[in-house]
Amino acid sequence: MNENTGQQPPAVGLPASGLSDADLFAHCLTDHGLARLESLLDSGRYEVRAPEHAALLCVAWLRRAGEDGAAAELVEELRPFASEVRFAPYPAEQAVPGPDAVHRLTVGEAAGALARRAPRPAVEAQREALTVWRPYEDELLGHWLRIEADPQAVTLAEGAALLARYRELAAAHTLCTKHLNPKSNTAVLLRGLEEAVAGREPAPSLAGRVRHAVASMVAERGRPGSAEHTRLRREQARQAALPSHPDLAALVLRRLAPLAVDRGRTDVDVLTGPVTAEEARSSGLPAAAEIPPSIREPVAAALTAPLRTLLETGAVPSAEVLGEVAGQLIAAHTAQGYADEALGRLVAAVYRAGRPHRYALWWSREHHERIAALPWVRAVAPWGPDPVVRARATLRMFAEVCVEGFPGAGLPNLLARALSSLVPLAGLPVPFLTEPFADAYSGRTSPELLPAARAAAELLSGTAYERYHGIDYAEVLRLADAGDHEGFAKLCVERAGRPGRSLAVDAAVIEQARILTTFNLATLARYAGVSPRIGWDGAARGAFAAAVRRAATPAQRAYAWRQLLFHLSLCDAVAQARVLTWIDDRAARLPARTAAGIAAPLAALRRATGQSAAVLGAQRMPM
């Protein structure tokens, strides 16, 4: 297998350029080439832009694992295409992400978001006021104070020069407009100065306004040159000297410019750190100046890390964003089960290569099967996990993360659509439900509705969820057994009290379908073994907190309350009592309006769980 040509290979990595695909293929099979490939496997500092770029890395891994026969077979399978296809990776400065790593934005997307941020007019106007107009106003005020003290000591030429400079400043600096207000102190002093320079005695009314303006400005800021005034202007000068947001954003964009645009970064803190001494010399920005949060935010979204880390840092702030990043992990879910870390990272890179990270909707079972059938992926498959076990583990992980991180939000539609592709791989007997639930033109309901409703009925029959929502799950099971989609749609319409409306478009009817089916949560809990680390009681507390959050919209409160019912129904009676005790304590500290708004639903919740307020109060009493 070693085809040493006798040529001395370059001292650094793989040949960067000037070699044909065939020559590069031959070089990678030399002792030096294979050693470099093994080094790349260990460091992870390579880039797989297309799935075939991982082929020779798989050869190197097989050889290192002692599978020389399998490695030789793979080489012979690749050789006929070596002159047409690049089978080697590209070198990279940053390690390829592990199979459990995700990012919300790529470097390119973060740079684009930063570049689109327009300067903030209010901030720039304040900077202009501090650097241009405040110093001029001090000069103008000082001129009038000298006139008050000794009119003969002030020349008309000085006044004319002040007026001329005002016109120059007003033409060049247009962000601040306060001086254009004829009632402003500055405008009054300027009108008085115009009269004086013209040699006219100002009218008594104008003279009075000038005296009032001078007195007001002195009272507000102190006399120019006084200790009080000097302290104020020194602090304002310090604020004005701070670098502008556009300048700092331009600096961060320069830091991003040389980086690979189609991936995230593990070192975003470095990219948003203070201005360095070298950057200060080249940009004119003050050294050690901090990058403000508004500029750090889009760059922080490019952090590549395990999903739970992104949740903890706030990089994934909502269940909807979780759905956006799901595709990265779902595409590489099989790779997470490889015992060898380097091999798992490599296989993950193959699945992710050349695919959009932003949305999971491109991913499909067919795509997964096509990647798995590639000769180099197939060659290392014996060291991988059972695909059914891995798919179930991925489903369970996403559902648990969603429940733990966003207990009041439920499973967003984007995430449900992404996870639905894993259901057949996981061998679950029930498909995932995604919206819309019915076709807007034909009115035909989704075939996944009844299986989802059956899962909910089997899991929640006889629970607080059924009692609170007034559901007859026996009837739901009858409709599911009969395959009566039309009957189920009618049931949703009746429960919504919207006769003549459709499951396809009416929000109230759609919400009833979500209630009856739990929108996949029952399927996950029943068939995928979902069990959040915070426990169902912890999830119930989180859902209640989301329901009473001050910024929550009515729709978000309704979602959170539905989630609360689901989580609470999976708790035993003791846990339910503890949660309701906690809710009562929390409700007692809510604003009166919020507490009044949840009083009736909370009473219905107690009835559904069989826990009265008196019982809960007794449980709180010390023994």
Steps between C-alpha positions, in 0.01 A plus 500: 500500500794734562586654165808698587600685187836597640407868486555710810155624609449851630591553863158627595187287480356399170608672178310825486491559125654413166416130518232324300243290682686186389835625632341605827341155530839336444673728748247425773580128468872550568630442850529872550154568359335237718684632805369848425147368458524326836626825653199682354270236646645567845501879477175531309649792309360414162202603291261266320323719244341205324448142626773359273764716668487262798579182304877492554458594864288185534784306334744642754269415790455139382875460461564636848232269641691204356244437227751498215284272289194726524720803432650339189156403369378857543804638318439269204134607491603866492794471259301503170361843592822648643569714194153655505412539868686648794491242780721696741388762755598863501721626783328726753615730775216391733407144596193356331203497743424182687181308428323662795593859406265753345498871425215739444681709238801442282781754503372634167148542633627669816706741290198571280280570801765732641549683171124562471486676834461869423657765723272612781402862424435589864845381606674684218297816570607486865862463392466806276342697781787422738784556254366792293211689651578496872847657448350761266222581748766550769678750273173680428407515868848622594470779241176627657641473852792721395253748350311509830823554694653767271325585171794712382743206527318294233543592134248464221756293309490234769122481472515483121752217519268307736209543256711391203616189683141416592402504132792270414411255780129500412582418137742219587325341802133433443413221745418735787214742439441647846685817405247554218215533749439879524407460868823325595760689705757463222264648238413794731869582562572478125217744417625743760852467358375570146342824621815603682730425203265698272540798735136498602370526853298183570132546575420492873320166465803343328737651753292346778505160333879523459543573872269211588686261267838594651368452854339166411814360338718605794255348747485177302871448424697750708715782368749390231834441670350434844578173680140380459494577129843346444397172665187481285686567176778254592245220550321592177832501315574152638165373371552664162846343470350152519514335158182502297299183445552511121877520550500208744273298271742563214784371719313177581419457130872525425562226757239281329619565146777236475292221659312221323153637437306172491558380855478622858783570744603360833687821590238774468623667820828578325311653209310736729779581745625853574696699242860380500805730497577401140141568391511835678807603300347402167143619558536800728262342752603520866680191627303279741167649385221251565276366224139585595234226541312605187807413290594188697152352461510385133856371537404306814232328292780342294629307803549133418438285808283215627131583493460514877790747519324728252185480709691593815670797333177627346619446142182294443240728660180329387349172390469644149876563483551146629309386192732705280817331630347153516608413147868508592462235767240296318714482188790362703302311763653166406850635552427569866501128571853424377724386783810654338481879537706575188287269288176645635618851419595390148169327429313805631694716255395270215132529584520877538711566191346726242166529675332814637523511876224752554195285448447133556244457224753389234580194708320178417529129555599465135786748546619308806489174309691651207777618732507167685541319164816691405790253487713678762209542741400139445860389566503649852136417580586185704647731765182706516185467711179317434309751281166431671646555845678816384189645336295440814769656714501812279122528513505464875782751542328771297168453675662508843703809414186672376304411814786595731597823326155621394246313713222742414551509125432148380651350189519768225389401153847539349649261755212257454559497125872439552447219750233334286774377268652302787176321589528226235871455576413464867232245425230687691149367430349850486601773251564857607231760457585828328292800406290574302259236631278521191527610137356847450355413157368146534440505875666156523652448844856393566542121521717548811215654703329180611818311597609801706157522661513126578840541670359784711189302592702195602737710711263754655168318541380545857754773580465863604564596137185322385289634786619861473440523126177303517625244249326169440804296404283190461327680213836606359616137506180394324564754223860386472401132480246579229746720309233769507694813405184693419355413841818619673490831310133544601594430861761778487245739350241415769750540783603839361137610471563609142227339285570520132872570554788286376793320660708636215482871584307575820738569790259386771430170324873445441565560871249228587691259276819594686326436832362160395830380354744690732683573172745207524588521870288195580662311211846583630418417861323174412719361223838677524539481876537875554580581862637853564791533742305761696213251540144553385437697821789734412358540151159585649657773714678638195177503300319691774782755514467545124122540528525787749801670341424871468609520136304192390231549235154346542595229249820421689308480828252256345785283369675506836184407690442206266859388558448537876204261483699245300805507726292490816297204374816290474580562869373273776256637760775594745696692237181670380426619853853639534471684168163651590635609837789668320255663254287634787807652664608652170149627418482681834792719392364585155362845412130522584391514136703193402380307807138583419549384141617151602262453794233316301742277301686419821179400675414276204850353519450413868169333421656301217777371727269446797707743707292763676643825627421391858697180458794686353487752784509221756805354328683829548429514874790398725459168679 
